[in-house]
Amino acid sequence: MRKVFIFGYPGDMGGANTECWHTVKLWRKYGIDVHLVPTWGIDSKWKRKLDEIGCVTHQTAVEQIDEIPDLEGSITIGFCNRKYIEIAPKLRQRRCKIVWVNCMTFLFDHEKHFFEEHGPVDAMVYQSSFQQTELERDLKRYGYHPQSGHLIHGAFDTEAWSFRPTPHVSGETFTVGRVARPDRDKWSSNTWKIYEAIPYSKRRALMLGVNYNTVIKLGPLPIWADCLKPMAIPVQQYYACLHCLLPINGGARENWPRTGLEAMACGVPIVTQNQWGWQEMILHGETGFLGNDDAELAYYAAKLAYDENLRMQIAESARQRLVNELTNPELLWKAWNELFDSMPS
């Protein structure tokens, strides 16, 4: 049985933390012996969930990797985890393979420092072609070889999400929203302007993941909008309140946004910017809408508000493509298995 060590731990918030959990479930389904080395403490709830699917949690301080059994020469992986990159030189001394999942569309300073001092990792994992193009351009200066790059969409267990589109009657309140971590680059100062421009009088906005900093970025709260703090309600409950997901970024370029996967799984049609990883996730007019400017974003949201048949058709097509293509476990496992096979013993 192939053994893989993850440095890090799943969590309730953040793309990397949730992707870690879904990836672990995928690997266990196909017989991988998964070991986790927490880098920021152990959450008892997540440990129970990992125990239930047969994973091993090592309660060893990450700085004491010499005490971790069977680590020598193993495959190790980090999901956008700075601590993992910091200890990667020690892992290399133990002949471990370094597999790095950068969830961003740029390189952090700690990544650059590692690459400058120690060269490229053994394998880079990209969740979208957009991300791969952006990062490989910057990685060339560090001796990176394209054959070590692997395009693997983020694992996502659709069975854990109920497909229950919330019905909408034309003329009644139409709820649009955005869910994201409270990073100001995730939120656009243009949000209320775009939402207000939706040519549908009974629109309502419901945001999840807003804190003091993001309130400053968004500006004064309109009377037709409500903002909830991070994890104020379960995310599936949040999606059940929406008729349309309308995410607008304020600086960050989306790689492979998990909120898009979640919305499609639940039956919430997406209207978003015609940029970045969104272009690979959404088929315009079939599984969602991609707007080229603010006016188009507002127009497509209203189009869904006025045409319930179209909205339901979009929701069903998006869920079907999600299951058959974007998060198909057999396709994802094939890609991961090829990566593991590429690791020299």
C-alpha positions as CSV (number, residue, x, y, z in Angstrom):
1,M,0.0,0.0,0.0
2,R,1.4,3.4,-1.0
3,K,2.0,5.8,1.9
4,V,1.7,9.6,1.7
5,F,2.4,12.1,4.4
6,I,0.5,15.4,4.4
7,F,2.0,18.3,6.4
8,G,-1.0,20.3,7.5
9,Y,-4.5,19.5,8.6
10,P,-8.0,20.0,7.2
11,G,-10.1,22.9,8.5
12,D,-13.5,24.6,8.2
13,M,-12.4,27.7,6.3
14,G,-10.0,28.3,3.4
15,G,-9.7,26.7,0.1
16,A,-6.5,24.8,1.0
17,N,-7.9,23.4,4.2
18,T,-11.0,22.1,2.6
19,E,-9.2,20.8,-0.5
20,C,-6.9,18.9,1.9
21,W,-9.9,17.1,3.4
22,H,-11.6,16.2,0.0
23,T,-8.2,15.0,-1.4
24,V,-7.7,12.8,1.6
25,K,-11.1,11.2,1.1
26,L,-10.3,10.6,-2.5
27,W,-7.0,9.0,-1.7
28,R,-8.5,6.7,0.9
29,K,-11.1,5.6,-1.6
30,Y,-8.3,4.3,-3.8
31,G,-6.3,2.7,-1.0
32,I,-3.7,5.2,-0.1
33,D,-2.2,5.0,3.4
34,V,-2.6,8.6,4.5
35,H,-0.6,10.1,7.3
36,L,-1.0,13.7,8.5
37,V,1.5,15.8,10.5
38,P,-0.4,18.9,11.8
39,T,1.5,22.1,11.6
40,W,-0.8,24.4,13.5
41,G,-2.3,22.1,16.1
42,I,-4.9,19.3,16.1
43,D,-8.6,20.1,15.8
44,S,-10.4,17.2,17.7
45,K,-13.4,17.4,15.3
46,W,-11.2,16.9,12.3
47,K,-9.2,14.2,14.0
48,R,-12.3,12.2,14.5
49,K,-13.3,12.6,10.9
50,L,-9.9,11.5,9.8
51,D,-9.9,8.6,12.2
52,E,-13.2,7.4,10.7
53,I,-11.8,7.0,7.2
54,G,-8.6,5.3,8.4
55,C,-6.1,8.1,8.4
56,V,-3.2,8.4,10.8
57,T,-2.5,11.7,12.7
58,H,1.0,12.0,14.1
59,Q,1.0,14.0,17.3
60,T,4.6,14.9,16.8
61,A,5.8,18.5,16.7
62,V,6.6,19.4,13.1
63,E,10.1,20.4,14.0
64,Q,10.8,16.9,15.3
65,I,10.3,15.0,12.0
66,D,13.1,12.6,13.0
67,E,10.6,11.0,15.4
68,I,8.0,10.3,12.7
69,P,8.1,6.6,11.8
70,D,8.5,5.5,8.1
71,L,9.0,9.1,6.9
72,E,12.4,8.3,5.3
73,G,12.2,8.4,1.5
74,S,8.4,8.9,1.6
75,I,6.1,11.1,-0.6
76,T,5.2,14.3,1.4
77,I,2.8,17.0,0.3
78,G,1.7,20.4,1.5
79,F,-1.4,22.3,0.5
80,C,-0.4,26.0,0.4
81,N,1.2,25.5,3.8
82,R,4.1,27.8,4.6
83,K,5.3,25.6,7.5
84,Y,5.7,22.7,5.1
85,I,7.9,24.8,2.8
86,E,10.0,25.9,5.7
87,I,10.8,22.3,6.8
88,A,11.1,21.0,3.2
89,P,14.9,21.2,3.3
90,K,14.9,18.8,6.4
91,L,12.6,16.5,4.5
92,R,14.9,16.4,1.6
93,Q,17.7,15.4,3.9
94,R,15.6,12.3,4.7
95,R,15.2,11.7,0.9
96,C,11.5,12.6,1.0
97,K,9.8,13.6,-2.1
98,I,8.4,17.2,-2.0
99,V,5.0,17.7,-3.6
100,W,3.7,21.3,-3.5
101,V,0.2,22.4,-4.0
102,N,0.2,26.2,-4.4
103,C,-3.5,27.3,-4.3
104,M,-2.7,30.9,-5.5
105,T,-1.8,32.5,-8.8
106,F,1.5,33.9,-7.6
107,L,4.5,32.8,-5.6
108,F,4.9,33.8,-1.9
109,D,8.2,35.1,-0.7
110,H,8.8,32.0,1.3
111,E,8.4,29.9,-1.8
112,K,10.8,32.0,-3.8
113,H,13.3,31.7,-1.0
114,F,13.1,27.9,-0.9
115,F,13.4,27.7,-4.7
116,E,16.4,30.0,-4.7
117,E,18.2,28.0,-2.0
118,H,17.1,24.5,-2.7
119,G,15.8,24.4,-6.3
120,P,12.4,23.2,-7.6
121,V,10.2,20.8,-5.7
122,D,9.8,17.2,-7.0
123,A,6.3,17.9,-8.2
124,M,4.1,20.9,-8.6
125,V,0.3,20.5,-8.5
126,Y,-1.9,23.1,-10.4
127,Q,-5.7,23.2,-10.1
128,S,-6.3,25.2,-13.3
129,S,-4.5,25.8,-16.6
130,F,-4.6,29.5,-15.8
131,Q,-2.6,28.9,-12.6
132,Q,-0.2,26.6,-14.3
133,T,0.6,29.2,-17.0
134,E,1.1,32.0,-14.4
135,L,3.3,30.0,-12.0
136,E,5.4,28.2,-14.6
137,R,6.4,31.5,-16.1
138,D,7.9,32.5,-12.7
139,L,9.3,29.1,-11.8
140,K,11.6,28.9,-14.9
141,R,14.2,31.1,-13.2
142,Y,14.5,28.5,-10.4
143,G,15.4,25.5,-12.7
144,Y,11.8,24.2,-12.9
145,H,11.1,21.5,-15.4
146,P,7.5,21.5,-16.9
147,Q,7.4,17.7,-16.7
148,S,7.3,17.9,-13.0
149,G,4.1,19.9,-13.2
150,H,0.7,18.2,-12.9
151,L,-2.7,19.7,-13.6
152,I,-5.1,18.2,-11.1
153,H,-8.4,19.9,-10.4
154,G,-9.1,20.2,-6.6
155,A,-10.8,17.1,-5.2
156,F,-14.4,17.7,-4.3
157,D,-16.9,15.1,-2.8
158,T,-20.2,16.0,-4.5
159,E,-22.0,13.3,-2.5
160,A,-21.5,15.5,0.6
161,W,-23.6,18.3,-1.0
162,S,-27.3,18.1,-1.6
163,F,-28.6,19.4,-4.9
164,R,-31.5,21.5,-3.8
165,P,-32.0,24.6,-5.9
166,T,-34.1,27.2,-4.0
167,P,-37.1,28.0,-6.2
168,H,-37.8,31.6,-7.3
169,V,-41.0,33.2,-8.4
170,S,-40.7,36.1,-10.8
171,G,-41.6,39.3,-9.0
172,E,-40.5,37.9,-5.6
173,T,-37.3,38.6,-3.8
174,F,-34.2,37.4,-5.6
175,T,-31.2,36.8,-3.4
176,V,-27.6,37.1,-4.7
177,G,-24.5,36.8,-2.7
178,R,-20.8,36.1,-2.3
179,V,-19.0,33.8,0.2
180,A,-15.2,34.1,0.8
181,R,-12.7,34.3,3.6
182,P,-12.3,37.8,5.0
183,D,-9.3,38.7,2.8
184,R,-9.7,42.2,1.4
185,D,-8.4,41.1,-2.0
186,K,-11.3,38.7,-2.2
187,W,-13.9,41.5,-1.9
188,S,-14.4,44.3,-4.5
189,S,-15.1,47.9,-3.5
190,N,-17.4,47.9,-6.6
191,T,-19.6,45.1,-5.2
192,W,-22.6,47.3,-4.1
193,K,-22.5,49.3,-7.2
194,I,-22.8,46.2,-9.4
195,Y,-25.5,44.6,-7.2
196,E,-27.5,47.8,-7.2
197,A,-27.3,47.9,-11.0
198,I,-29.1,44.6,-11.3
199,P,-32.3,45.5,-13.3
200,Y,-34.6,43.7,-10.9
201,S,-36.3,45.8,-8.2
202,K,-36.7,43.1,-5.5
203,R,-33.1,42.1,-5.3
204,R,-31.4,41.2,-2.0
205,A,-27.8,40.6,-1.2
206,L,-26.5,38.1,1.4
207,M,-22.8,37.9,2.1
208,L,-20.9,35.3,4.1
209,G,-17.4,35.8,5.4
210,V,-17.4,39.5,6.2
211,N,-15.4,41.1,9.0
212,Y,-14.4,44.6,10.0
213,N,-11.7,44.8,7.2
214,T,-14.0,43.7,4.5
215,V,-16.8,46.0,5.6
216,I,-14.3,48.9,5.1
217,K,-13.6,47.5,1.6
218,L,-17.2,47.1,0.7
219,G,-18.4,50.4,2.0
220,P,-21.7,51.4,3.7
221,L,-24.2,48.6,3.8
222,P,-27.2,49.1,1.6
223,I,-30.6,48.7,3.1
224,W,-31.2,45.6,0.8
225,A,-28.0,43.8,1.9
226,D,-27.0,41.7,4.9
227,C,-23.5,40.6,5.8
228,L,-22.6,37.6,8.0
229,K,-19.4,36.9,9.7
230,P,-17.2,34.0,8.7
231,M,-18.9,30.6,9.5
232,A,-21.9,32.5,11.0
233,I,-24.1,29.7,9.5
234,P,-23.2,26.4,7.9
235,V,-22.2,27.0,4.3
236,Q,-24.8,24.6,2.9
237,Q,-27.5,26.6,4.8
238,Y,-26.1,29.7,3.2
239,Y,-26.3,28.4,-0.3
240,A,-29.9,27.4,0.4
241,C,-30.7,31.1,0.9
242,L,-29.3,32.1,-2.6
243,H,-30.8,32.2,-6.0
244,C,-27.5,33.3,-7.6
245,L,-23.9,33.4,-6.6
246,L,-22.4,36.7,-7.8
247,P,-18.7,36.7,-6.7
248,I,-16.6,39.8,-7.6
249,N,-13.0,39.9,-6.6
250,G,-11.1,42.9,-5.5
251,G,-7.5,42.1,-6.4
252,A,-7.1,38.3,-6.0
253,R,-7.2,36.3,-9.3
254,E,-9.2,33.1,-8.8
255,N,-7.3,29.9,-9.5
256,W,-9.9,27.1,-9.0
257,P,-12.5,28.7,-6.7
258,R,-14.1,26.1,-4.4
259,T,-17.1,28.4,-3.8
260,G,-17.9,27.7,-7.5
261,L,-17.8,24.0,-7.0
262,E,-19.9,24.3,-3.8
263,A,-22.5,26.5,-5.6
264,M,-22.8,24.1,-8.5
265,A,-23.1,21.1,-6.2
266,C,-26.0,22.8,-4.3
267,G,-27.8,24.1,-7.4
268,V,-27.0,27.8,-7.2
269,P,-26.2,29.3,-10.7
270,I,-23.1,31.4,-10.9
271,V,-22.6,34.8,-12.5
272,T,-19.0,36.0,-12.3
273,Q,-16.1,37.7,-14.0
274,N,-14.9,36.3,-17.4
275,Q,-11.4,35.9,-16.1
276,W,-8.9,33.5,-14.5
277,G,-9.9,30.0,-13.5
278,W,-13.6,30.9,-13.8
279,Q,-13.2,30.5,-17.5
280,E,-12.3,26.9,-17.1
281,M,-14.9,26.1,-14.5
282,I,-17.9,27.7,-16.2
283,L,-19.3,27.2,-19.7
284,H,-20.9,30.5,-20.5
285,G,-24.6,30.3,-21.1
286,E,-24.6,26.6,-20.3
287,T,-23.4,26.1,-16.7
288,G,-23.3,29.7,-15.6
289,F,-22.6,33.2,-17.0
290,L,-19.3,35.1,-17.4
291,G,-19.5,38.8,-17.6
292,N,-17.0,41.0,-19.4
293,D,-17.8,44.1,-17.4
294,D,-20.0,45.4,-14.5
295,A,-23.0,46.0,-16.7
296,E,-22.9,42.4,-18.0
297,L,-22.6,41.0,-14.5
298,A,-25.7,42.9,-13.5
299,Y,-27.6,41.9,-16.7
300,Y,-26.9,38.2,-16.4
301,A,-28.0,38.2,-12.7
302,A,-31.3,39.8,-13.7
303,K,-31.7,37.3,-16.6
304,L,-31.7,34.6,-14.0
305,A,-34.2,36.5,-11.8
306,Y,-36.7,36.8,-14.7
307,D,-36.3,33.4,-16.3
308,E,-36.8,30.6,-13.7
309,N,-36.7,27.9,-16.4
310,L,-33.3,29.1,-17.6
311,R,-32.0,29.4,-14.0
312,M,-33.0,25.8,-13.3
313,Q,-31.5,24.6,-16.5
314,I,-28.2,26.3,-15.7
315,A,-28.3,24.7,-12.2
316,E,-28.9,21.2,-13.5
317,S,-26.3,21.5,-16.3
318,A,-23.7,22.8,-13.9
319,R,-24.3,20.0,-11.4
320,Q,-24.0,17.4,-14.3
321,R,-20.7,18.8,-15.5
322,L,-19.4,19.0,-12.0
323,V,-20.1,15.3,-11.4
324,N,-19.1,14.0,-14.8
325,E,-16.0,16.2,-15.5
326,L,-14.8,18.7,-13.0
327,T,-14.8,16.5,-9.9
328,N,-15.1,13.0,-11.3
329,P,-13.2,10.9,-8.8
330,E,-11.9,8.4,-11.4
331,L,-10.4,11.2,-13.4
332,L,-8.9,12.9,-10.4
333,W,-7.4,9.7,-9.1
334,K,-5.9,8.9,-12.5
335,A,-4.1,12.2,-12.4
336,W,-2.9,11.7,-8.8
337,N,-1.8,8.2,-9.5
338,E,0.3,9.4,-12.4
339,L,1.9,11.9,-10.1
340,F,2.7,9.2,-7.5
341,D,4.1,6.9,-10.2
342,S,6.4,9.7,-11.3
343,M,8.1,9.8,-8.0
344,P,11.4,7.9,-8.2
345,S,11.8,5.4,-5.3
